[in-house]
Amino acid sequence: MEFATTSYGVARVNKTTYMDGNLAILLTDDMGGPLAKLSVNLPEHSEFLKENQFFAKTYAENEEIAKDALKSGFFRELDKVIMSGWVTFPVWEVIE
């Protein structure tokens, strides 16, 4: 899967897992270099995730690329959010 970004060219979606088995979404550029980590691992809240779901990092440096990812149609934002510290993490699902 790959999608066009506003500022970074093409982003390729790489699905992998964190050490605890939670879904990790890494984005690379068209040369295979790291672009962004779209997921955040919150193992203390794993019970809120189902298959193909992850906590999305949609703030700070990820704000723009997260919007691009949603527009791509490969992801869907669910009606679940988790607070961790002062940050709110929406739950996203990979659409395959």
N, CA, C and O atoms as a MOPAC input file, in Angstrom:
PM7 MOZYME 1SCF
protein

 N      0.84800 1    -1.17300 1     0.00000 1
 C      0.00000 1     0.00000 1     0.00000 1
 C      0.89200 1     1.23500 1     0.00000 1
 O      1.91400 1     1.28500 1     0.68400 1
 N      0.49100 1     2.20600 1    -0.76600 1
 C      1.20000 1     3.47300 1    -0.76500 1
 C      0.22600 1     4.59100 1    -1.10500 1
 O     -0.79100 1     4.36700 1    -1.76200 1
 N      0.54800 1     5.79600 1    -0.65100 1
 C     -0.32700 1     6.93300 1    -0.90600 1
 C      0.51000 1     8.19500 1    -1.06200 1
 O      1.64400 1     8.27600 1    -0.59200 1
 N     -0.07800 1     9.17200 1    -1.73300 1
 C      0.59200 1    10.46000 1    -1.94300 1
 C      0.43600 1    11.31200 1    -0.68900 1
 O     -0.62300 1    11.32900 1    -0.06200 1
 N      1.50300 1    12.01600 1    -0.33500 1
 C      1.45700 1    12.93600 1     0.79700 1
 C      1.53400 1    14.36700 1     0.27100 1
 O      1.93200 1    14.60900 1    -0.86800 1
 N      1.15000 1    15.28900 1     1.11300 1
 C      1.17500 1    16.70000 1     0.74100 1
 C      2.60300 1    17.21400 1     0.57500 1
 O      2.88600 1    17.97500 1    -0.35100 1
 N      3.49900 1    16.80400 1     1.46500 1
 C      4.84800 1    17.37600 1     1.48800 1
 C      5.99600 1    16.39700 1     1.29400 1
 O      7.13900 1    16.82400 1     1.13100 1
 N      5.72000 1    15.08100 1     1.30500 1
 C      6.81200 1    14.11800 1     1.33200 1
 C      6.82200 1    13.14000 1     0.16700 1
 O      7.54600 1    12.14600 1     0.21600 1
 N      6.04800 1    13.38800 1    -0.86900 1
 C      5.99600 1    12.44700 1    -1.98800 1
 C      5.14400 1    11.24600 1    -1.63300 1
 O      4.11000 1    11.37500 1    -0.97700 1
 N      5.57900 1    10.09100 1    -2.06300 1
 C      4.84000 1     8.85100 1    -1.82700 1
 C      5.24000 1     8.25800 1    -0.48300 1
 O      6.41800 1     8.22500 1    -0.12600 1
 N      4.23900 1     7.79100 1     0.25300 1
 C      4.48800 1     7.08000 1     1.51300 1
 C      4.05800 1     5.63500 1     1.33800 1
 O      2.94600 1     5.35300 1     0.89000 1
 N      4.94400 1     4.73300 1     1.69300 1
 C      4.62400 1     3.30000 1     1.65900 1
 C      4.26900 1     2.85200 1     3.06500 1
 O      4.93100 1     3.22400 1     4.03400 1
 N      3.22300 1     2.05400 1     3.16700 1
 C      2.73200 1     1.57700 1     4.45400 1
 C      3.36300 1     0.22300 1     4.75500 1
 O      3.25400 1    -0.71400 1     3.96400 1
 N      4.01600 1     0.13100 1     5.89200 1
 C      4.62200 1    -1.11900 1     6.33900 1
 C      3.96600 1    -1.54600 1     7.64800 1
 O      4.09000 1    -0.87400 1     8.67200 1
 N      3.26600 1    -2.68000 1     7.59100 1
 C      2.63400 1    -3.22600 1     8.79300 1
 C      3.61100 1    -4.17700 1     9.46500 1
 O      4.18200 1    -5.06100 1     8.82700 1
 N      3.79100 1    -3.98000 1    10.75400 1
 C      4.62600 1    -4.86600 1    11.55100 1
 C      4.01100 1    -4.90100 1    12.94400 1
 O      2.88900 1    -4.43100 1    13.13200 1
 N      4.71900 1    -5.44300 1    13.91300 1
 C      4.19500 1    -5.47400 1    15.27600 1
 C      5.25600 1    -4.99900 1    16.25400 1
 O      6.45900 1    -5.11500 1    16.01600 1
 N      4.77000 1    -4.46400 1    17.35200 1
 C      5.65000 1    -4.15000 1    18.47400 1
 C      5.97600 1    -5.45600 1    19.18900 1
 O      5.37600 1    -6.49000 1    18.89600 1
 N      6.91200 1    -5.41500 1    20.11400 1
 C      7.34000 1    -6.62200 1    20.83700 1
 C      6.17100 1    -7.32200 1    21.54000 1
 O      6.18300 1    -8.54300 1    21.69600 1
 N      5.16400 1    -6.55200 1    21.96200 1
 C      4.02100 1    -7.14100 1    22.67300 1
 C      2.93400 1    -7.64100 1    21.72800 1
 O      1.90900 1    -8.14000 1    22.19200 1
 N      3.12700 1    -7.52300 1    20.42100 1
 C      2.17400 1    -8.02700 1    19.44500 1
 C      1.20900 1    -6.98300 1    18.90900 1
 O      0.47700 1    -7.26600 1    17.96100 1
 N      1.18300 1    -5.78500 1    19.48400 1
 C      0.31100 1    -4.73200 1    18.96200 1
 C      0.77000 1    -4.31400 1    17.56800 1
 O      1.95900 1    -4.35400 1    17.25200 1
 N     -0.18900 1    -3.91400 1    16.74700 1
 C      0.09100 1    -3.49900 1    15.37300 1
 C      0.90600 1    -2.20600 1    15.34500 1
 O      0.59400 1    -1.25200 1    16.05800 1
 N      1.93400 1    -2.18400 1    14.53200 1
 C      2.75500 1    -0.99200 1    14.30600 1
 C      2.65500 1    -0.62300 1    12.82700 1
 O      2.73500 1    -1.48400 1    11.95100 1
 N      2.48000 1     0.66700 1    12.56800 1
 C      2.39000 1     1.16100 1    11.19100 1
 C      3.54700 1     2.12700 1    10.96000 1
 O      3.60800 1     3.19900 1    11.56200 1
 N      4.45500 1     1.73300 1    10.08400 1
 C      5.61900 1     2.54500 1     9.74900 1
 C      5.47300 1     3.00800 1     8.30300 1
 O      5.08800 1     2.23300 1     7.42800 1
 N      5.78200 1     4.26700 1     8.06800 1
 C      5.72900 1     4.81800 1     6.71600 1
 C      7.13700 1     5.06500 1     6.22000 1
 O      7.97000 1     5.62400 1     6.93400 1
 N      7.40100 1     4.64100 1     4.98000 1
 C      8.70200 1     4.87400 1     4.36700 1
 C      8.49900 1     5.65800 1     3.07400 1
 O      7.41000 1     5.66400 1     2.50000 1
 N      9.57000 1     6.32000 1     2.62600 1
 C      9.49200 1     7.06300 1     1.37300 1
 C      9.70700 1     6.10800 1     0.20400 1
 O      9.88000 1     4.90700 1     0.41100 1
 N      9.69800 1     6.62900 1    -1.02200 1
 C      9.80200 1     5.76900 1    -2.20600 1
 C     11.16500 1     5.10100 1    -2.36100 1
 O     11.33000 1     4.20100 1    -3.18500 1
 N     12.14700 1     5.54500 1    -1.56400 1
 C     13.47100 1     4.91000 1    -1.57300 1
 C     13.63300 1     3.91600 1    -0.41900 1
 O     14.68600 1     3.29500 1    -0.27200 1
 N     12.58700 1     3.76800 1     0.39700 1
 C     12.64000 1     2.83900 1     1.52300 1
 C     13.13400 1     3.46400 1     2.81700 1
 O     13.25300 1     2.77600 1     3.83100 1
 N     13.42300 1     4.76300 1     2.79500 1
 C     13.88800 1     5.44600 1     4.00600 1
 C     12.73400 1     5.76800 1     4.94400 1
 O     11.59400 1     5.90000 1     4.50100 1
 N     13.01900 1     5.89500 1     6.23600 1
 C     11.95800 1     6.18100 1     7.20800 1
 C     11.32500 1     7.54800 1     6.96500 1
 O     12.01900 1     8.53300 1     6.71300 1
 N     10.00500 1     7.58700 1     7.04400 1
 C      9.25500 1     8.81700 1     6.84800 1
 C      8.51700 1     9.21000 1     8.12600 1
 O      8.61600 1    10.35000 1     8.58000 1
 N      7.77300 1     8.25700 1     8.70600 1
 C      7.01900 1     8.53000 1     9.93200 1
 C      6.57300 1     7.21800 1    10.56200 1
 O      6.44400 1     6.19400 1     9.89000 1
 N      6.34200 1     7.27500 1    11.86000 1
 C      5.71200 1     6.16700 1    12.56700 1
 C      4.29300 1     6.63800 1    12.85700 1
 O      4.08900 1     7.54300 1    13.66600 1
 N      3.31400 1     6.02500 1    12.19900 1
 C      1.92600 1     6.45200 1    12.31900 1
 C      1.26200 1     5.89100 1    13.57500 1
 O      0.24700 1     6.41900 1    14.02800 1
 N      1.82000 1     4.84500 1    14.12800 1
 C      1.23100 1     4.20900 1    15.30500 1
 C      2.01800 1     4.54600 1    16.56600 1
 O      3.18700 1     4.93000 1    16.52400 1
 N      1.32100 1     4.38300 1    17.68700 1
 C      1.92700 1     4.53200 1    19.01200 1
 C      1.57000 1     3.28300 1    19.80300 1
 O      0.42300 1     2.83800 1    19.77300 1
 N      2.52300 1     2.72200 1    20.49900 1
 C      2.24800 1     1.53300 1    21.30000 1
 C      1.87300 1     1.94000 1    22.71600 1
 O      2.65200 1     2.58200 1    23.42000 1
 N      0.67400 1     1.55800 1    23.11800 1
 C      0.18700 1     1.79300 1    24.47800 1
 C     -0.26500 1     0.44900 1    25.04800 1
 O     -1.46300 1     0.17600 1    25.11800 1
 N      0.69300 1    -0.39400 1    25.45600 1
 C      0.33800 1    -1.75200 1    25.88200 1
 C     -0.63400 1    -1.79100 1    27.05700 1
 O     -1.36300 1    -2.76800 1    27.22700 1
 N     -0.64900 1    -0.74400 1    27.86000 1
 C     -1.57100 1    -0.71700 1    28.99600 1
 C     -3.03000 1    -0.52700 1    28.55300 1
 O     -3.94500 1    -0.64900 1    29.36600 1
 N     -3.24300 1    -0.23000 1    27.27200 1
 C     -4.59300 1    -0.04400 1    26.72900 1
 C     -4.89800 1    -1.01800 1    25.59100 1
 O     -5.82700 1    -0.78900 1    24.81700 1
 N     -4.13500 1    -2.08800 1    25.48200 1
 C     -4.29200 1    -3.04900 1    24.38000 1
 C     -5.68900 1    -3.64800 1    24.29500 1
 O     -6.12700 1    -4.04800 1    23.21600 1
 N     -6.38000 1    -3.71300 1    25.40700 1
 C     -7.70900 1    -4.34300 1    25.40500 1
 C     -8.71500 1    -3.56400 1    24.55000 1
 O     -9.77300 1    -4.09500 1    24.21700 1
 N     -8.40600 1    -2.33200 1    24.19700 1
 C     -9.29500 1    -1.52300 1    23.36300 1
 C     -9.09300 1    -1.76300 1    21.86900 1
 O     -9.83900 1    -1.23300 1    21.04700 1
 N     -8.08500 1    -2.56100 1    21.51900 1
 C     -7.76700 1    -2.79700 1    20.11300 1
 C     -8.26300 1    -4.15700 1    19.65200 1
 O     -8.19700 1    -5.14400 1    20.38400 1
 N     -8.76400 1    -4.18500 1    18.41400 1
 C     -9.10900 1    -5.43500 1    17.75800 1
 C     -8.11000 1    -5.64200 1    16.62500 1
 O     -7.20900 1    -4.82700 1    16.42700 1
 N     -8.27100 1    -6.71900 1    15.89300 1
 C     -7.36500 1    -7.01800 1    14.78300 1
 C     -7.35400 1    -5.85500 1    13.78700 1
 O     -8.39900 1    -5.28500 1    13.47300 1
 N     -6.17000 1    -5.51400 1    13.30100 1
 C     -5.94600 1    -4.43600 1    12.33300 1
 C     -6.22500 1    -3.04500 1    12.88700 1
 O     -6.44500 1    -2.10900 1    12.11700 1
 N     -6.22000 1    -2.89400 1    14.20000 1
 C     -6.42700 1    -1.58000 1    14.82100 1
 C     -5.16300 1    -1.14500 1    15.56400 1
 O     -4.38300 1    -1.96800 1    16.04300 1
 N     -4.98800 1     0.17100 1    15.64400 1
 C     -3.81600 1     0.72000 1    16.32300 1
 C     -4.12800 1     2.11800 1    16.85400 1
 O     -5.09400 1     2.75400 1    16.43100 1
 N     -3.30100 1     2.58400 1    17.78000 1
 C     -3.40300 1     3.94000 1    18.28900 1
 C     -2.60400 1     4.83900 1    17.35400 1
 O     -1.40700 1     4.63100 1    17.15900 1
 N     -3.26400 1     5.83200 1    16.77900 1
 C     -2.63100 1     6.68600 1    15.77400 1
 C     -1.99000 1     7.91500 1    16.41800 1
 O     -2.55500 1     8.53300 1    17.32000 1
 N     -0.79800 1     8.24900 1    15.92900 1
 C     -0.14000 1     9.48900 1    16.33500 1
 C     -0.52600 1    10.55300 1    15.30900 1
 O     -0.04600 1    10.53800 1    14.17600 1
 N     -1.39100 1    11.46800 1    15.71500 1
 C     -1.93400 1    12.46200 1    14.79300 1
 C     -1.54000 1    13.88200 1    15.17000 1
 O     -2.09400 1    14.84100 1    14.63200 1
 N     -0.60300 1    14.02800 1    16.07600 1
 C     -0.20700 1    15.35200 1    16.55900 1
 C      1.25200 1    15.63300 1    16.19300 1
 O      1.95500 1    14.77100 1    15.66600 1
 N      1.68300 1    16.85100 1    16.48400 1
 C      3.07200 1    17.30300 1    16.27100 1
 C      3.49700 1    17.05600 1    14.82700 1
 O      2.77200 1    17.41100 1    13.89700 1
 N      4.66600 1    16.45000 1    14.63400 1
 C      5.20400 1    16.26400 1    13.28600 1
 C      4.36200 1    15.32600 1    12.42400 1
 O      4.54600 1    15.28900 1    11.20800 1
 N      3.44700 1    14.57200 1    13.02100 1
 C      2.60300 1    13.64100 1    12.26600 1
 C      1.28300 1    14.24800 1    11.80600 1
 O      0.53600 1    13.59600 1    11.07600 1
 N      0.98200 1    15.45700 1    12.20500 1
 C     -0.33600 1    16.02900 1    11.92900 1
 C     -0.68400 1    15.99400 1    10.43500 1
 O     -1.75900 1    15.52100 1    10.06300 1
 N      0.19800 1    16.48000 1     9.59600 1
 C     -0.08200 1    16.53600 1     8.15700 1
 C     -0.12900 1    15.15400 1     7.52000 1
 O     -1.05300 1    14.85400 1     6.76300 1
 N      0.84200 1    14.32200 1     7.81200 1
 C      0.90200 1    13.00500 1     7.16900 1
 C     -0.23000 1    12.10200 1     7.65000 1
 O     -0.67300 1    11.22500 1     6.90900 1
 N     -0.70300 1    12.30400 1     8.87800 1
 C     -1.85400 1    11.54100 1     9.36600 1
 C     -3.10300 1    11.91000 1     8.56300 1
 O     -3.89900 1    11.03200 1     8.23300 1
 N     -3.28300 1    13.17800 1     8.24900 1
 C     -4.41500 1    13.60500 1     7.42000 1
 C     -4.31500 1    12.98000 1     6.02900 1
 O     -5.31200 1    12.52200 1     5.47300 1
 N     -3.10400 1    12.96800 1     5.47700 1
 C     -2.89100 1    12.34300 1     4.16600 1
 C     -3.22400 1    10.84800 1     4.22600 1
 O     -3.83300 1    10.30500 1     3.30400 1
 N     -2.82400 1    10.19500 1     5.30600 1
 C     -3.08100 1     8.75300 1     5.46100 1
 C     -4.58100 1     8.47300 1     5.49400 1
 O     -5.05100 1     7.53300 1     4.85300 1
 N     -5.32900 1     9.28000 1     6.23300 1
 C     -6.78600 1     9.09100 1     6.27700 1
 C     -7.42000 1     9.30100 1     4.90400 1
 O     -8.32000 1     8.55600 1     4.51700 1
 N     -6.95700 1    10.30400 1     4.17200 1
 C     -7.49700 1    10.57900 1     2.83600 1
 C     -7.21500 1     9.44700 1     1.85900 1
 O     -7.93300 1     9.28100 1     0.87300 1
 N     -6.17000 1     8.66500 1     2.13000 1
 C     -5.76900 1     7.60100 1     1.21000 1
 C     -6.81700 1     6.50300 1     1.07500 1
 O     -6.85800 1     5.80600 1     0.06100 1
 N     -7.65900 1     6.34400 1     2.08400 1
 C     -8.64300 1     5.26900 1     2.06500 1
 C     -8.12400 1     3.95600 1     2.62500 1
 O     -8.87400 1     2.98300 1     2.70000 1
 N     -6.86100 1     3.90700 1     3.01900 1
 C     -6.29300 1     2.69000 1     3.60300 1
 C     -6.56100 1     2.58800 1     5.09800 1
 O     -6.36200 1     1.53300 1     5.70000 1
 N     -7.01400 1     3.69100 1     5.69600 1
 C     -7.24600 1     3.74000 1     7.13900 1
 C     -8.61800 1     4.34500 1     7.41500 1
 O     -9.13700 1     5.14500 1     6.63600 1
 N     -9.18700 1     3.94000 1     8.54700 1
 C    -10.45600 1     4.49000 1     9.00300 1
 C    -10.30000 1     4.86300 1    10.47800 1
 O     -9.80200 1     4.07300 1    11.28000 1
 N    -10.73100 1     6.07400 1    10.82100 1
 C    -10.71400 1     6.50600 1    12.21800 1
 C    -11.99000 1     6.00400 1    12.88400 1
 O    -13.09200 1     6.26100 1    12.39900 1
 N    -11.84000 1     5.29600 1    13.98500 1
 C    -12.98600 1     4.74800 1    14.70100 1
 C    -13.46900 1     5.74400 1    15.75300 1
 O    -12.83700 1     6.77700 1    15.97200 1
 N    -14.56700 1     5.43700 1    16.38900 1
 C    -15.12300 1     6.30700 1    17.42100 1
 C    -14.55500 1     5.98100 1    18.79800 1
 O    -15.25900 1     6.08700 1    19.80300 1
 N    -13.30500 1     5.59200 1    18.84800 1
 C    -12.63800 1     5.28800 1    20.11900 1
 C    -11.40000 1     6.16000 1    20.24100 1
 O    -10.63400 1     6.29900 1    19.28800 1
 N    -11.20600 1     6.74400 1    21.41000 1
 C     -9.98400 1     7.49000 1    21.70600 1
 C     -9.50000 1     7.10100 1    23.09400 1
 O    -10.29000 1     6.74900 1    23.97000 1
 N     -8.20500 1     7.17000 1    23.27200 1
 C     -7.56700 1     6.84500 1    24.54400 1
 C     -6.75800 1     8.05100 1    24.99000 1
 O     -6.04800 1     8.66200 1    24.19200 1
 N     -6.86600 1     8.38600 1    26.25300 1
 C     -6.02400 1     9.43400 1    26.84600 1
 C     -4.83800 1     8.75400 1    27.50900 1
 O     -4.99500 1     7.79700 1    28.26700 1
 N     -3.66100 1     9.25900 1    27.21200 1
 C     -2.44700 1     8.80100 1    27.88300 1
 C     -1.65100 1    10.04500 1    28.22700 1
 O     -1.13700 1    10.73000 1    27.34300 1
 N     -1.55200 1    10.33200 1    29.51100 1
 C     -0.95200 1    11.59600 1    29.92300 1
 C     -1.84300 1    12.73000 1    29.47000 1
 O     -3.03800 1    12.74400 1    29.76400 1
 N     -1.26700 1    13.68300 1    28.75500 1
 C     -2.02200 1    14.82800 1    28.25200 1
 C     -2.41800 1    14.67200 1    26.78700 1
 O     -2.94100 1    15.60800 1    26.18100 1
 N     -2.17600 1    13.51200 1    26.22400 1
 C     -2.37500 1    13.30600 1    24.78800 1
 C     -3.56000 1    12.36900 1    24.53800 1
 O     -3.75900 1    11.38400 1    25.25000 1
 N     -4.33300 1    12.70200 1    23.51300 1
 C     -5.43900 1    11.85700 1    23.07300 1
 C     -5.01000 1    11.10100 1    21.82200 1
 O     -4.52000 1    11.69500 1    20.86200 1
 N     -5.19800 1     9.78900 1    21.84400 1
 C     -4.84300 1     8.94000 1    20.71100 1
 C     -6.10800 1     8.31900 1    20.12800 1
 O     -6.78100 1     7.54400 1    20.80800 1
 N     -6.44200 1     8.64600 1    18.87900 1
 C     -7.58300 1     7.98400 1    18.24600 1
 C     -7.20100 1     6.55700 1    17.84300 1
 O     -6.04100 1     6.26300 1    17.55500 1
 N     -8.18800 1     5.70100 1    17.83200 1
 C     -7.98300 1     4.33300 1    17.34300 1
 C     -8.33100 1     4.31900 1    15.86100 1
 O     -9.41800 1     4.72800 1    15.45500 1
 N     -7.38400 1     3.84000 1    15.06800 1
 C     -7.56700 1     3.70600 1    13.62300 1
 C     -7.56300 1     2.21700 1    13.26700 1
 O     -7.06200 1     1.36900 1    14.00600 1
 N     -8.13700 1     1.95100 1    12.11700 1
 C     -8.16600 1     0.59400 1    11.59500 1
 C     -7.57900 1     0.58300 1    10.18300 1
 O     -7.82200 1     1.49200 1     9.39000 1
 N     -6.81600 1    -0.44200 1     9.88900 1
 C     -6.29500 1    -0.62700 1     8.53500 1
 C     -7.38800 1    -1.29500 1     7.70300 1
 O     -7.94300 1    -2.32100 1     8.09900 1
 N     -7.68800 1    -0.70900 1     6.56000 1
 C     -8.69600 1    -1.26800 1     5.65900 1
 C     -7.93900 1    -2.00600 1     4.55000 1
 O     -7.12800 1    -1.42100 1     3.83300 1
 N     -8.22100 1    -3.28100 1     4.43100 1
 C     -7.50600 1    -4.06800 1     3.42600 1
 C     -8.43500 1    -4.59100 1     2.37500 1
 O     -7.99800 1    -5.27600 1     1.45000 1

